[in-house]
Amino acid sequence: MKVDKLVKMANQIGAFFASEPDRVASLEGVAGHLGRFWEPRMRRELLQWVDEQDGRGLTPLVLEAIRAHRARLTPATDAPRLT
C-alpha cells in the first residue's frame, strides 16, 4: 500500500479522536484503532515512514500516538508455519 494513503488514513483516525478532551484518551484511541484494525503490513509501513521520514505528513496527534504506543503497534514477527 502506498504510504501517502496510510498517512491519510491515519490522519483521518486522528481527526476522529482529536475531539476527545482527554489527551491521553485520544492518544490511546488512535493507537488502539491502528492496533486493532490495521494489518501488520500496514503498521510496519507506517512505522517505517515514521523512522525514515520522521512521520512527515502525519498530524501531531497521530505522530505522538505512534511514538507513545510504538511497542504495541509493532507487529510480532510472523511465526513459522507448521506443515
C-alpha positions, 0 to 999 in steps of 0.5 A, spaced: 500 500 500 502 506 498 504 510 504 501 517 502 494 513 503 496 510 510 498 517 512 491 519 510 488 514 513 491 515 519 490 522 519 483 521 518 483 516 525 486 522 528 481 527 526 476 522 529 479 522 536 482 529 536 475 531 539 476 527 545 478 532 551 482 527 554 489 527 551 491 521 553 484 518 551 485 520 544 492 518 544 490 511 546 484 511 541 488 512 535 493 507 537 488 502 539 484 503 532 491 502 528 492 496 533 486 493 532 484 494 525 490 495 521 494 489 518 501 488 520 503 490 513 500 496 514 503 498 521 510 496 519 509 501 513 507 506 517 512 505 522 517 505 517 515 512 514 515 514 521 523 512 522 525 514 515 521 520 514 520 522 521 512 521 520 512 527 515 505 528 513 502 525 519 498 530 524 501 531 531 496 527 534 497 521 530 505 522 530 505 522 538 500 516 538 505 512 534 511 514 538 507 513 545 504 506 543 510 504 538 511 497 542 504 495 541 503 497 534 509 493 532 507 487 529 510 480 532 514 477 527 510 472 523 511 465 526 513 459 522 508 455 519 507 448 521 506 443 515 
